[in-house]
């Protein structure tokens, strides 16, 4: 049983890394944060020198937000790829049919996909965080204090939970375009979640907003939430959405 599950996880990792779209997410997600650190360096140095920037505790970590396109893409394509047609010869056949033939248990398949996604997303998050923080230290030296290891771990957890959030939403909708478009726009162009915090304090508990408070000290949110509480709230969101997605996946036809 254990060896069969390991085989399923390894197969899902290979499938995910075999998708060109997944590699777009991996490359963009990994490179964007260090590039932003580099581009913002002159502004940050001036701000520190003239006293405009007095709290440097979030430098490096806050730049990871732009790289969230990576886990979002990974979370979407790992499941949306199952609903693509297998070829012109069988226009109604989907990849999911072949996947279920190899791994008949739907819940076991979801568990394997979830594990594979966590492994890939967490690895990407760790590499990106290390690159962004190392570059921040190299550019600013003693002007910036290195974040505690716990905050870095929380940032990696946030990155991984965002991948699972994307995965859960796609699992529910069975459509990759709509959730991916919304998630990317929400994180890079106009944050609907953040705008809602200006309307009601309850919006501070939305998953993408509350999760950031696991590792950031200076976000402009109406409600301050302790890091542990923030992590538990975001995890509860993800667990609930995954449960809904798993129930629908178990009942739907291929």
C-alpha positions, -999 to +999 in steps of 0.1 A: +000+000+000+028+025+010+049+016-020+019+020-043+012+054-029+048+064-033+047+053-069+015+074-074+032+105-059+063+100-080+041+096-111+022+128-103+055+147-097+068+136-131+035+145-148+035+180-132+071+186-142+063+174-177+038+202-183+052+232-201+027+255-183+040+242-150+075+252-160+063+287-168+051+290-133+083+275-118+106+298-138+085+330-133+077+323-096+114+316-088+129+345-107+104+373-101+111+379-064+149+382-067+144+404-097+121+427-077+147+428-049+173+439-074+152+465-090+140+480-057+175+481-042+183+518-051+150+530-037+154+509-006+189+523+001+177+559-003+147+552+019+169+538+047+195+566+044+169+594+045+148+578+072+118+572+050+121+534+056+125+528+093+114+492+096+134+468+075+121+436+091+100+426+060+126+434+033+131+403+012+101+385+026+076+410+013+090+406-022+080+370-023+044+381-030+051+388-066+064+352-071+031+337-060+022+333-096+044+302-094+024+282-069-008+294-084+001+280-118+012+248-102-019+243-082-041+250-112-024+229-139-019+198-118-056+192-119-068+212-149-045+191-171-066+161-163-096+177-180-078+184-213-086+163-244-062+135-251-062+140-289-081+147-321-089+111-325-109+110-293-122+146-288-143+136-257-116+115-240-098+132-212-065+126-195-084+118-163-097+086-178-062+072-183-051+085-148-079+067-131-071+035-150-036+037-134-048+049-100-084+036-096-091+052-062-102+088-067-093+098-032-060+081-033-053+099-066-062+133-050-039+124-020-011+117-044-017+149-064-018+169-032+014+154-019+032+160-052+020+196-053+032+202-018+066+188-026+071+208-057+056+241-043+075+239-010+108+232-029+102+262-051+093+284-022+124+274-002+147+281-032+129+315-040+130+326-004+167+317+000+175+336-032+155+367-023+169+369+012+205+362+002+203+389-025+187+413+000+215+408+025+242+411-003+227+444-015+220+460+019+243+444+043+240+455+079+212+479+071+188+450+070+184+424+097+179+388+087+145+374+095+142+346+120+141+311+106+105+307+118+094+336+097+111+321+066+094+288+073+061+305+076+067+322+042+074+288+027+042+275+043+022+304+029+035+298-006+026+261-003-009+269+010-015+292-019-007+264-042-032+242-024-058+270-025-054+272-063-056+234-065-088+233-044-106+260-064-097+244-097-108+210-083-142+226-076-146+245-108-130+219-132-117+249-151-082+262-151-086+295-169-111+313-146-094+305-113-059+312-126-069+345-141-087+356-109-059+345-086-031+362-107-051+394-111-059+394-073-023+390-063-006+412-088-029+438-103-059+446-080-063+427-048-100+422-043-093+407-009-073+437+002-100+461-011-126+442+009-105+449+041-113+486+036-150+477+037-152+452+065-127+439+091-139+404+085-121+404+051-088+403+070-096+366+076-098+357+039-072+331+031-047+351+011-049+381+034-047+363+068-019+340+056+004+369+049+003+377+086+021+345+094+054+361+084+050+398+076+052+424+103+041+456+086+011+450+063-015+477+063-044+456+075-073+467+098-069+437+120-037+424+135-037+386+137-011+366+156+011+345+132+000+312+147-037+322+145-032+334+110-017+300+100-045+281+116-072+302+099-056+299+065-051+261+069-088+258+079-098+276+047-077+253+026-089+221+044-125+232+039-121+239+002-101+207-004-129+187+014-155+203-009-134+197-040-127+161-030-164+154-024-173+168-058-144+149-075-155+117-059-191+120-072-186+135-107-182+116-139-149+119-157 
